[in-house]
Amino acid sequence: MPVLNEERHLRTAVRHILEQDYAGELEVVIALGPSKDRTDEIAAELVRETASSNRARVHTVPNPTGRTPAALNAAIKASRHPVVVRVDGHGMLSPDYIQTAVRLLDETGAQNVGGIMHAEGENDWEHAVAAAMTSKIGVGNAAFHTGGAAGPAETVYLGVFRRQALEQQGGYNEEFIRAQDWELNFRIREAGGLIWFSPELKVSYRPRPSVRALAKQYKDYGRWRHVVARFHKGSINLRYLAPPTAVAAVAAGLVVGAAVTPWALVVPGGYLAAIVAGSVPAGRGLPLKARAQIPVALATMHMSWGFGFLTSPRSLAKRVIASRRPAVKA
């Protein structure tokens, strides 16, 4: 579990691990980044509280860089079991998550299995973001957001790995600040391994608590997805091109509408109408205040992702490509 500034959710996330309906032994390894809140203090409390447990103990390792892939590698190195479960500090495992994942590893022969990133909010804004993140107008047809049939996948959310596969590939590439999952799963697949998606696996995810935090998250997603596209030709598809296309079209419509002809404002107006209409089915069952914020969440996700994609520097991709690790076959 890589953590940075996770005081709000860390204790609950760890509790969801310790209470797993799983017969085997568990260990929780938390990689501590340079947090500015009470994350380290809470982690220390969890270590003390589980020190006498015969079944599941928590321990910590340092991650001075704060980078997610470095945290993951440090935690994996400090762990000792043949199955490695990646968990985030704001992710809540369903009660039978580990048991189901271990069964799927055996049944499918996969090297990594994963399931649905089930966004759930705790206030009106987070409910709005969760609705946007689990709707097709928000994220397209991504199975790990919206669900789908079990089967082989390019990548999965978080992941439950065979340790052998992680060690064989040398762990995560630490140059990938984001999209490190995709890159590692690419190497596993390139080496002949199977990545398996199953809707039986579900992790409840807590969305970012503000527009600013959501915008930064999605700008980083777009920026690093362009790095992946440059890293691996042919990995891009229409779903990934939709947000940058929307950003370019809306920006052009606003500029031309202001400088040349108001008819060009039809483009940004059409986009606004589309997200407002799309927010209606996405917000079913939510309070009015949450439903009213879904268009804001959708626009923030689309525009930030597209802006990050369009402004992703080629130099970043060159550095990452230079660090590429070839897939290692058994």
Secondary structure, DSSP 8 states (H G I E B T S, - for coil): -EESS-TTTHHHHHHHHHT---SS-EEEEEEE---SSSHHHHHHHHHHHTTT-SSEEEEEEE-TT--HHHHHHHHHHH--SSEEE---TTEEE-TTHHHHHHHHHHHH--SEEEEEEEE--SSHHHHHHHHHHTSHHHHTT-HHHH----EE-S--EEEEEEHHHHHHHTS--TT-SS-HHHHHHHHHHHTT--EEEEEEEEEEE---SSHHHHHHHHHHHHHHHHHHHHHSTT---HHHHHHHHHHHHHHHHHHHHHHT-GGGGHHHHHHHHHHHHHHHHHTTTS-HHHHHHHHHHHHHHHHHHHHHHHH--HHHHHHHHHT-------
